[in-house]
């Protein structure tokens, strides 16, 4: 998203702050290296959010896309540098690779500077609850058993995102907030709804198998926070291509899905209205 007024952007980001220091941040699906990544939103989020631990839950770098066409703008490099800067200042960073950055899975169990690479992890919240942390592609039947179909789906997804970029350019000119076509389709198309439901059930069953209270995952780009019929607490971090969401753990162990684009968009609208009123006075 491009901001027409830098002062308006700064004001919106500052107004969107709800508290900047957390026990843990959970983020996934940046897809750095792919066009359509909302890197500016992500950089703004990282600028105003700190934590003792940051979990990067897969598909941080889009290796599938980079193998076909190298695309790495400065904003994507800025995201990496921002995370490394936090690590140098003492933040623990745990990187759990996904299917798009699967080339890193062979290094799981190793540390690269302040970054720990793990296949998955068990995280204990401040209130004592334990959560399984994993990307989730292991329970995606298409990814596991029909890679050609997964690649075809990835191509269709990129086409949708490219179209969505054009739609949002028009929306910005008309004064509307960011909107995701693919996110809308996920809650409207029956097959997509069924796929999401099956994914949530599979991940919850895996959490139960580990004997934990819940699961925090990514992969399907659909943020969620719900208690399943089994009693397992299912949380999905969403992504930074469509939804611009993350999960935060508050100092007391409470988990919250932060919808950053919505929060900044609302603050930006308020800032624009304030500037309009001042200029009209």
The 8 nearest C-alpha neighbors of each residue, nearest first, counted from 0:
[[1, 2, 37, 39, 40, 177, 167, 168],
 [2, 0, 3, 39, 171, 168, 4, 8],
 [1, 3, 4, 8, 5, 0, 7, 171],
 [2, 4, 1, 5, 7, 8, 6, 171],
 [3, 5, 7, 6, 2, 8, 9, 1],
 [4, 6, 8, 7, 9, 2, 3, 10],
 [7, 5, 9, 8, 4, 10, 11, 3],
 [6, 8, 10, 4, 5, 9, 11, 270],
 [7, 9, 5, 11, 6, 10, 12, 2],
 [10, 8, 6, 12, 11, 7, 13, 5],
 [11, 9, 7, 13, 8, 12, 14, 6],
 [10, 12, 267, 266, 8, 14, 9, 13],
 [13, 11, 15, 9, 14, 10, 263, 8],
 [12, 14, 10, 15, 11, 16, 9, 47],
 [13, 15, 11, 12, 16, 266, 10, 263],
 [14, 16, 12, 263, 13, 262, 266, 11],
 [17, 15, 14, 13, 18, 19, 12, 47],
 [16, 18, 15, 19, 14, 13, 47, 48],
 [19, 17, 16, 20, 48, 21, 47, 15],
 [18, 20, 48, 47, 49, 21, 16, 17],
 [21, 19, 49, 50, 48, 18, 22, 249],
 [22, 20, 50, 249, 23, 248, 250, 49],
 [21, 23, 50, 51, 250, 248, 249, 52],
 [24, 22, 52, 248, 50, 21, 53, 247],
 [23, 25, 247, 53, 246, 54, 50, 248],
 [24, 26, 54, 246, 53, 245, 247, 55],
 [27, 25, 245, 55, 236, 56, 54, 24],
 [26, 28, 56, 57, 55, 238, 217, 29],
 [27, 29, 58, 238, 59, 30, 57, 239],
 [28, 30, 59, 239, 31, 27, 238, 58],
 [31, 29, 61, 60, 59, 28, 58, 33],
 [32, 30, 60, 29, 33, 61, 75, 59],
 [31, 33, 70, 71, 61, 65, 30, 60],
 [34, 32, 31, 30, 36, 64, 35, 61],
 [35, 33, 36, 32, 70, 161, 157, 160],
 [34, 36, 160, 240, 37, 33, 161, 164],
 [37, 35, 240, 38, 34, 239, 33, 30],
 [36, 38, 240, 40, 39, 239, 35, 41],
 [37, 39, 41, 40, 36, 42, 74, 75],
 [40, 38, 42, 41, 37, 43, 0, 74],
 [39, 41, 43, 38, 42, 37, 44, 260],
 [40, 42, 38, 44, 39, 43, 45, 37],
 [43, 41, 39, 45, 44, 40, 46, 38],
 [42, 44, 46, 40, 41, 45, 39, 47],
 [45, 43, 41, 42, 46, 47, 48, 40],
 [44, 46, 42, 48, 47, 43, 41, 49],
 [47, 45, 43, 44, 48, 42, 49, 81],
 [46, 48, 45, 19, 44, 43, 49, 16],
 [49, 47, 19, 45, 20, 46, 44, 50],
 [50, 48, 20, 19, 21, 47, 45, 51],
 [49, 51, 21, 22, 23, 52, 20, 24],
 [50, 52, 90, 22, 23, 91, 21, 53],
 [53, 51, 91, 23, 50, 90, 92, 24],
 [52, 54, 24, 92, 23, 25, 91, 93],
 [55, 53, 25, 93, 56, 92, 94, 24],
 [56, 54, 94, 26, 27, 57, 95, 93],
 [57, 55, 27, 95, 134, 54, 26, 94],
 [56, 58, 97, 96, 95, 134, 59, 27],
 [59, 57, 28, 97, 99, 60, 100, 30],
 [58, 60, 29, 30, 28, 57, 31, 27],
 [59, 61, 31, 30, 58, 100, 62, 32],
 [62, 60, 30, 99, 63, 64, 32, 31],
 [61, 63, 65, 100, 99, 64, 60, 66],
 [64, 62, 61, 66, 99, 65, 67, 100],
 [63, 65, 62, 67, 66, 61, 68, 33],
 [66, 64, 69, 62, 68, 67, 63, 32],
 [65, 67, 64, 63, 68, 62, 69, 61],
 [68, 66, 65, 64, 69, 63, 62, 70],
 [67, 69, 65, 66, 64, 70, 32, 33],
 [70, 68, 65, 71, 67, 66, 32, 64],
 [69, 71, 32, 68, 72, 33, 65, 34],
 [70, 72, 32, 75, 69, 73, 76, 31],
 [73, 71, 74, 75, 70, 76, 32, 77],
 [72, 74, 76, 75, 77, 71, 78, 38],
 [73, 75, 77, 76, 72, 38, 78, 39],
 [76, 74, 78, 77, 73, 72, 31, 71],
 [75, 77, 73, 79, 78, 74, 80, 72],
 [78, 76, 74, 80, 75, 79, 81, 73],
 [77, 79, 81, 75, 76, 80, 42, 82],
 [80, 78, 76, 82, 81, 77, 83, 75],
 [79, 81, 77, 83, 82, 78, 84, 76],
 [80, 82, 84, 78, 79, 83, 77, 85],
 [83, 81, 85, 79, 84, 80, 86, 78],
 [84, 82, 86, 80, 85, 81, 87, 79],
 [85, 83, 81, 87, 82, 86, 80, 88],
 [84, 86, 88, 82, 83, 87, 90, 81],
 [87, 85, 90, 83, 89, 88, 84, 113],
 [88, 86, 84, 89, 85, 83, 90, 113],
 [89, 87, 85, 86, 90, 84, 83, 91],
 [88, 90, 86, 87, 91, 85, 51, 113],
 [91, 89, 86, 51, 85, 52, 88, 92],
 [90, 92, 52, 86, 53, 51, 89, 93],
 [93, 91, 53, 114, 52, 54, 90, 115],
 [92, 94, 115, 54, 114, 116, 55, 53],
 [93, 95, 55, 116, 115, 54, 96, 56],
 [94, 96, 56, 117, 57, 118, 116, 119],
 [97, 95, 57, 100, 101, 104, 94, 103],
 [98, 96, 57, 58, 100, 134, 101, 99],
 [97, 99, 101, 100, 136, 58, 96, 57],
 [100, 98, 58, 61, 62, 101, 97, 63],
 [101, 99, 62, 58, 102, 97, 98, 96],
 [100, 102, 98, 103, 104, 97, 99, 96],
 [103, 101, 100, 104, 105, 62, 99, 96],
 [104, 102, 101, 105, 106, 100, 96, 107],
 [105, 103, 107, 106, 101, 102, 96, 118],
 [104, 106, 103, 107, 102, 101, 108, 118],
 [107, 105, 104, 103, 109, 108, 116, 117],
 [108, 106, 117, 116, 104, 109, 105, 118],
 [107, 109, 117, 116, 106, 110, 115, 118],
 [110, 108, 107, 116, 106, 115, 111, 117],
 [109, 111, 115, 114, 112, 116, 113, 108],
 [112, 110, 114, 113, 115, 109, 116, 106],
 [111, 113, 114, 110, 115, 86, 87, 83],
 [112, 114, 86, 111, 115, 92, 91, 110],
 [115, 113, 92, 111, 112, 110, 93, 116],
 [116, 114, 110, 93, 94, 92, 109, 117],
 [115, 117, 107, 94, 108, 109, 95, 110],
 [118, 116, 107, 95, 119, 108, 94, 115],
 [117, 119, 95, 107, 104, 96, 116, 120],
 [120, 118, 133, 117, 132, 95, 121, 131],
 [119, 121, 132, 131, 122, 133, 117, 118],
 [122, 120, 131, 130, 132, 129, 123, 119],
 [121, 123, 130, 129, 120, 124, 131, 132],
 [124, 122, 129, 128, 127, 130, 121, 125],
 [123, 125, 252, 127, 128, 126, 129, 122],
 [124, 126, 252, 127, 251, 250, 123, 128],
 [127, 125, 252, 124, 128, 251, 253, 123],
 [128, 126, 124, 125, 123, 129, 252, 122],
 [127, 129, 124, 123, 126, 212, 130, 125],
 [128, 130, 123, 211, 212, 122, 124, 127],
 [131, 129, 213, 214, 122, 121, 211, 212],
 [130, 132, 214, 121, 120, 206, 215, 213],
 [133, 131, 215, 120, 119, 214, 121, 216],
 [134, 132, 119, 216, 135, 56, 131, 215],
 [135, 133, 216, 217, 56, 57, 97, 218],
 [134, 136, 137, 133, 138, 218, 216, 217],
 [135, 137, 139, 138, 134, 218, 98, 142],
 [136, 138, 135, 139, 143, 142, 134, 140],
 [139, 137, 136, 135, 140, 201, 198, 202],
 [138, 140, 136, 142, 141, 137, 143, 198],
 [141, 139, 143, 142, 144, 138, 145, 137],
 [142, 140, 145, 144, 139, 143, 149, 146],
 [141, 143, 146, 139, 149, 140, 144, 145],
 [144, 142, 140, 141, 145, 139, 146, 137],
 [143, 145, 141, 140, 142, 146, 139, 147],
 [146, 144, 141, 148, 147, 142, 143, 149],
 [145, 147, 149, 148, 142, 144, 150, 141],
 [148, 146, 150, 149, 145, 151, 142, 152],
 [149, 147, 151, 146, 150, 145, 152, 141],
 [148, 150, 146, 152, 147, 151, 142, 141],
 [151, 149, 153, 147, 152, 148, 146, 154],
 [152, 150, 148, 154, 153, 149, 147, 155],
 [151, 153, 149, 155, 150, 154, 156, 148],
 [152, 154, 150, 156, 151, 155, 149, 157],
 [155, 153, 151, 157, 156, 152, 150, 158],
 [156, 154, 152, 158, 157, 153, 159, 151],
 [155, 157, 153, 159, 154, 158, 152, 160],
 [158, 156, 160, 154, 159, 155, 161, 153],
 [157, 159, 161, 155, 156, 160, 162, 154],
 [160, 158, 156, 162, 157, 161, 163, 155],
 [159, 161, 163, 157, 162, 158, 35, 156],
 [162, 160, 158, 164, 163, 159, 157, 35],
 [163, 161, 159, 165, 160, 164, 158, 166],
 [162, 164, 160, 166, 161, 165, 159, 180],
 [165, 163, 161, 167, 162, 166, 160, 168],
 [166, 164, 168, 162, 163, 167, 169, 161],
 [167, 165, 163, 169, 164, 168, 170, 162],
 [168, 166, 170, 169, 164, 165, 171, 177],
 [167, 169, 165, 171, 170, 166, 164, 172],
 [168, 170, 172, 167, 166, 171, 173, 165],
 [169, 171, 167, 175, 173, 172, 168, 174],
 [172, 170, 174, 168, 173, 175, 169, 167],
 [173, 171, 169, 170, 174, 168, 175, 167],
 [172, 174, 170, 171, 175, 169, 168, 176],
 [175, 173, 171, 172, 170, 176, 268, 169],
 [174, 176, 170, 171, 173, 177, 172, 167],
 [177, 175, 264, 178, 171, 174, 170, 261],
 [176, 178, 167, 175, 179, 260, 170, 264],
 [179, 177, 176, 180, 167, 241, 163, 170],
 [180, 178, 182, 181, 241, 183, 163, 177],
 [179, 181, 183, 182, 163, 184, 178, 159],
 [180, 182, 184, 183, 179, 185, 159, 241],
 [183, 181, 185, 179, 184, 180, 241, 242],
 [184, 182, 180, 181, 185, 186, 179, 187],
 [183, 185, 187, 181, 186, 182, 188, 180],
 [186, 184, 182, 191, 183, 187, 188, 192],
 [185, 187, 184, 183, 192, 188, 182, 191],
 [188, 186, 184, 185, 189, 183, 192, 191],
 [187, 189, 191, 184, 190, 185, 186, 192],
 [188, 190, 192, 191, 193, 187, 186, 185],
 [191, 189, 193, 192, 188, 194, 185, 195],
 [190, 192, 194, 185, 188, 193, 189, 195],
 [191, 193, 189, 195, 190, 194, 186, 185],
 [192, 194, 196, 190, 191, 195, 189, 197],
 [195, 193, 191, 197, 196, 192, 190, 198],
 [196, 194, 198, 192, 193, 197, 199, 191],
 [197, 195, 193, 199, 198, 194, 192, 200],
 [196, 198, 200, 194, 199, 195, 201, 193],
 [199, 197, 195, 201, 196, 200, 194, 202],
 [198, 200, 196, 202, 197, 201, 203, 195],
 [199, 201, 203, 197, 198, 202, 204, 196],
 [202, 200, 204, 198, 203, 199, 197, 205],
 [203, 201, 205, 199, 204, 200, 198, 206],
 [202, 204, 206, 200, 205, 201, 231, 199],
 [205, 203, 207, 201, 206, 202, 200, 208],
 [206, 204, 208, 202, 203, 207, 201, 209],
 [207, 205, 203, 209, 208, 204, 211, 214],
 [206, 208, 210, 204, 209, 205, 211, 203],
 [207, 209, 205, 206, 210, 204, 211, 203],
 [210, 208, 206, 207, 211, 205, 131, 204],
 [209, 211, 207, 208, 206, 212, 129, 205],
 [212, 210, 129, 209, 213, 130, 206, 207],
 [213, 211, 129, 231, 130, 128, 232, 210],
 [212, 214, 232, 130, 231, 233, 211, 206],
 [213, 215, 131, 130, 233, 206, 132, 234],
 [214, 216, 234, 132, 235, 131, 233, 133],
 [217, 215, 134, 235, 133, 135, 132, 236],
 [216, 218, 134, 235, 236, 27, 237, 219],
 [217, 219, 220, 134, 135, 136, 28, 216],
 [218, 220, 221, 217, 237, 195, 135, 235],
 [221, 219, 237, 238, 218, 222, 217, 241],
 [220, 222, 237, 219, 223, 235, 182, 238],
 [223, 221, 237, 235, 236, 220, 244, 224],
 [224, 222, 235, 234, 225, 221, 236, 233],
 [223, 225, 234, 233, 235, 256, 222, 226],
 [226, 224, 233, 232, 227, 223, 234, 231],
 [225, 227, 232, 231, 230, 233, 228, 224],
 [226, 228, 230, 229, 231, 232, 225, 233],
 [229, 227, 230, 226, 231, 200, 232, 225],
 [230, 228, 227, 231, 226, 203, 204, 207],
 [229, 231, 227, 228, 226, 232, 212, 213],
 [232, 230, 213, 227, 229, 212, 226, 203],
 [231, 233, 213, 226, 225, 227, 212, 214],
 [234, 232, 214, 225, 213, 224, 226, 231],
 [235, 233, 224, 215, 223, 214, 216, 225],
 [236, 234, 222, 223, 216, 217, 237, 215],
 [235, 237, 245, 222, 217, 246, 26, 216],
 [236, 238, 222, 220, 221, 244, 235, 217],
 [239, 237, 28, 220, 243, 27, 240, 242],
 [240, 238, 243, 29, 37, 241, 242, 28],
 [239, 241, 36, 37, 238, 35, 242, 243],
 [242, 240, 179, 239, 243, 238, 182, 220],
 [241, 243, 244, 238, 239, 237, 240, 182],
 [244, 242, 239, 238, 260, 259, 241, 258],
 [245, 243, 258, 237, 257, 242, 259, 238],
 [244, 246, 236, 26, 257, 256, 25, 237],
 [245, 247, 256, 25, 255, 236, 257, 24],
 [248, 246, 24, 255, 254, 23, 25, 249],
 [247, 249, 254, 23, 22, 253, 252, 21],
 [248, 250, 253, 21, 252, 251, 22, 247],
 [249, 251, 22, 252, 21, 248, 125, 253],
 [252, 250, 249, 125, 253, 126, 248, 124],
 [253, 251, 125, 126, 124, 249, 250, 248],
 [252, 254, 249, 248, 251, 255, 250, 126],
 [255, 253, 248, 247, 252, 249, 246, 256],
 [254, 256, 247, 246, 257, 248, 253, 249],
 [255, 257, 246, 245, 258, 247, 244, 254],
 [258, 256, 245, 244, 259, 246, 255, 247],
 [259, 257, 244, 261, 260, 262, 243, 256],
 [258, 260, 262, 261, 257, 244, 243, 263],
 [261, 259, 263, 262, 243, 264, 258, 40],
 [262, 260, 264, 259, 263, 258, 265, 176],
 [261, 263, 259, 265, 264, 260, 15, 258],
 [264, 262, 266, 260, 15, 265, 261, 11],
 [265, 263, 267, 261, 266, 262, 260, 176],
 [264, 266, 268, 262, 267, 263, 261, 269],
 [267, 265, 11, 263, 269, 268, 264, 15],
 [268, 266, 11, 264, 270, 269, 265, 263],
 [267, 269, 271, 265, 266, 270, 264, 272],
 [268, 270, 266, 272, 267, 271, 273, 265],
 [269, 271, 267, 273, 272, 268, 266, 274],
 [272, 270, 268, 274, 273, 269, 267, 275],
 [271, 273, 275, 269, 270, 274, 268, 276],
 [272, 274, 270, 276, 275, 271, 269, 277],
 [275, 273, 277, 271, 272, 276, 278, 270],
 [276, 274, 272, 278, 273, 277, 279, 271],
 [277, 275, 279, 273, 274, 278, 280, 272],
 [278, 276, 274, 280, 279, 275, 273, 272],
 [279, 277, 275, 276, 280, 274, 273, 272],
 [278, 280, 276, 277, 275, 274, 273, 272],
 [279, 277, 278, 276, 275, 274, 273, 272]]
